[in-house]
Amino acid sequence: MQIQVNAAHNIEGHEVLSVWASDTVKTGLNRQSDHITRVEVHLSDENGGKSGPDDKRCTMEVRLGGCAPLAVTHHASTLREATAGALEKLTRVIDSTLGKQRNQKRHPADLSRPGSTLAEE
């Protein structure tokens, strides 16, 4: 699993924060890592130097084998909280997507019976 962290230029200590975010994502997605090829983490402060409620944003995009990329975003008052919130959302989205894939493999649609999803010719 490859993890890439991108922090906006206006974020102080982005090197340390990037290492922390990478380690946090790696640990948080460890259970699902066999299915993940790449994770991109984008950290930003939407108000720049000004403070405000929930002005820190973390967006995560994950690429699973055989699926379109999945993305989540979480806003919080700190980048660490935003990262933790986005990671929680991402974990749920991955679990849901993998569950749907497993279900489709176990119960493939029987397209030969009436009412199938293919248009009749």
VOVO-809090 format. One record per residue: x, y, z of N, C-alpha, C, O, CB in turn. Coordinates in steps of 0.02 Angstrom, whole numbers, plus 50000, padded with zeros to 5 digits. Glycine has a CB too. Layout:
REM VOVO-809090
XYZXYZXYZXYZXYZ/...
***
This chain:
REM VOVO-809090
500434994150000500005000050000500455006250000500875007150044499515000050061/500355010349951500745016549945500325022249974499735022949959500935017949870/500645026450014500305032150045500675038450026501275038950035500265031350123/500305043250000500585049749981500205055150020499595055450016500555050949904/500575059350055500265064750094500455071350062501045072750051500475064450169/499955075450047500065082050020499785087150069499195087050085499725082849950/500215091550093499995096850139500045103550103500535104850068500415096750204/499555107750113499555114450083500155118350107500415117250162498895118150100/500375122950066500975126850082500905131150144501405133050175501155131250024/500285132750163500185137150221500135133350287499975136350339499555141250211/500275126950287500235122950348500925122650380501415120550349499975115850333/500955124750443501595124650479501765117550500501325113650518501565129250542/502405115950497502635109350517502365103750474502235098250499502455108150588/502285105150410501965100150367502375093850358502095088550343501825103250299/503035094150367503445088050362503275083150417503155077250405504195089750364/503255085650480503095081450537502375078950532502235073150546503205085250603/501925083350512501225081650505501135076350450500715071850457500795087850490/501505076850397501465072050342501675065050365501365060150347501895074250283/502215064750404502445058250430501915055350477501755049450474503125059050467/501655059650522501135057350568500525054750530500255049450546500935062950616/500295058550480499705056650441499825050050405499385045750404499515062150391/500405049250376500575043050340500555037050388500265031850372501255043550307/500865037750446500865032350495500155030850520499975025050529501315034150555/499755036050531499065035150555498645031450503498265026950521498755042050570/498715033350440498335030050387498555022850379498135018350372498425033850320/499205021650381499465014850375499195010350430498975004750417500235014850376/499195012850491498935008950548498185008050542497925002550554499115012450614/497825013350525497095013150521496825008650466496285005850473496835019950512/497205007950412496975003950355497324997250351497264993650301497075007750290/497694995450403498084989250403497644983150387497854978750349498424988350470/497054982850416496614977150406496394976350333496264970850310495994977850451/496354981950297496124981850228496694982550177496564983050117495624987450218/497304982650200497874984350158497974979650099498254981650048498494984450199/497754973350103497824968750047497424970949986497584969049930497614961750068/496904974949996496474977149942496654984049916496394986149864495754977049965/497094987549951497244994549935497904995049897498404992149918497274998849999/497904998649842498524999749806498835006549824499445007149828498404999349731/498405011649834498675018349846498175022449887497565021749879498825021949780/498445026749931498035031549968498365038349961498965039049971497975029450044/497965043249944498205050149941497845054049996497235053650003498085053449871/498235057850035497965061850089498125069150073498695070950059498275059750159/497615073350074497695080450060497485084350122496905084050143497285082649997/497955088050151497825092050211497835099450193498275101850158498355090450266/497335102950218497315110150203496985114050259496585111350298496955111350137/497145120450261496845125250307496455130150263496755134250228497395128950352/495805129650266495395133450220495385140950233495235144850188494695130950222/495555143050293495565150150309496265153050313496355158750335495215151250375/496755149250291497445151750293497665153150364497625148850407497505157850250/497905159150376498165161050441497625162450493497775162650553498605166950435/497015163450471496475164950517496215158550548496215153250516495895168650481/496005158950611495715153050642494965153350637494665158650629495945152350716/494665147650641493935147250637493715140150650494125135550647493675149650569/493085139250665492845132450679492845128250616492625130350563492135132750709/493095122250623493105117350569493405119950504493155118650450492395115050556/493955123750510494265126450449494835122050423495145123650372494525133450463/494985116650458495495111950435495155106350397494635103850418495925109150495/495445104350341495125099350299495625093750282496205095050267494855102450235/495375087650284495755081850262495335078150211494775076150225495965077250321/495605077350152495285073450099495725067350087496335068050079495175077550034/495415061550085495775055350070495465051950010494855051450004495775050550131/495905049749966495685045949907496045039249909496655038949917495845049849840/495665033849900495955027149902495815023749835495285024749805495675023049961/496295019749815496205015649755496235008349775496735005849801496755017249701/495675005049763495624997849776495694994149710495504996749658494954996149811/495974988149712496034984249652495354982949621494904980449654496384977649666/495274984549557494654983149521494084987949535493524986449515494434976349537/494204993549567493674998449583493885005449561494475006949552493514998349658/493385009549552493515016649541493775019649606493625017049660492865020449516/494155025049603494405028149664493835030349709493305032349685494855034149647/493945029849774493455032049824493755037949862494355037949876493265026249873/493355042949878493615048749914493145050949969492535050349963493735054549865/493435053450023493055056250079493385062750101493985063750089493005051150138/493005067050134493265073250161492985074250231492405072650245493085079350116/493405076950276493165078450343493455085150364494045086550353493375072850394/493035089350394493235095850420493255095450497492835092150527492755101550396/493725098850527493785099050600494175105350620494405109150577494135092650628/494255106250685494615112150708495365111150708495745116050712494385113950778/495605104950704496325103650697496435098650640495985094950621496635100850764/497035098750612497185094150558497195086850582497015082350545497865095850526/497415085750643497415078950671496695076350677496565070550661497765078850739/496235080550701495535078450706495235077350637494855072650626495125083650745/495415081650590495155080850521495415074450490495045070950455495365086950478/496045072750503496335066550477495995060550508495825055750472497095066350491/495905060650573495575055050607494865054150582494635048450572495575056050684/494495059550573493815059250548493785056550477493345052450461493485065950551/494235058850434494245056450365494435049050363494155045250323494745060550323/494895046950405495095039950408494515035550429494415030050402495695039050456/494135037850477493545034050500493035033250443492775027850431493215037450560/492905038750407492445038450350492715033850296492345029850267492335045550322/493365034450282493655030350229493615022950245493485018850201494385032450218/493735021150308493695014250329492995011450317492915005850293493875013550403/492485015350333491785013150322491645012350248491325007550227491295018150353/491875017050206491755016750134492105010550104491825007150062492005023150100/492715009250126493085003450100492734996950121492634992550080493815003450126/492534996450185492174990550209491544989450168491394983850148491994991250283/491174994750156490554994250117490684991950046490344987550019490185000950117/491184994850015491354993149945491584985949940491374982349895491894997849919/492024983849985492264976949984491704972049999491684966549970492834975950034/491254973950043490674969650058490234968749997489994963149984490274972550115/490124974049960489724973549899490064969149848489744965149814489604980549869/490734969749842491104965549795491034958149814490914953949771491844967549793/491114956649878491054949649901490354946949888490264941249867491214949149976/489854951149900489164949049889489024947649816488674942849799488674954449916/489294951749771489204950649699489534944249676489284940749632489474956649660/490114942649706490464936449687490084930349711490074925249677491174936449716/489764930849770489384925249797488714924349762488484918649755489264926149871/488404929749741487734929549712487714933249645487414938549640487214932449760/488044930549594488034934049529487314934249502486924929549513488504930549479/487154939449467486484940149439486364934749388486784933449345486394947149408/485784931649392485594926549343485234930349287484644931749291485134921049375/485604931849234485344936049180484904932149132484624935149086485914939149143/484844925549141484434921649095483704921349116483284919349075484714914649089/483544923249177482854922749199482474929249185482784934549176482824921149274/481804928749182481404934749169481524940149222481634938649280480644932949166/481504946349200481614951849246482344953449258482514957149304481284950449310/482784950549216483494951849224483644959149208483224962649181483914947149179/484244961249225484424968249216484634969949145484704975849128484984970049263/484724965049103484904966349033484264967848993483744964749004485284960349001/484314972448948483744973948904483634968148857484114965348829483854980548864/483014966348848482854960848802482934963248731482764968848714482144958148815/483184958848691483294960648620482754958048577482754959048516483964958048595/
***
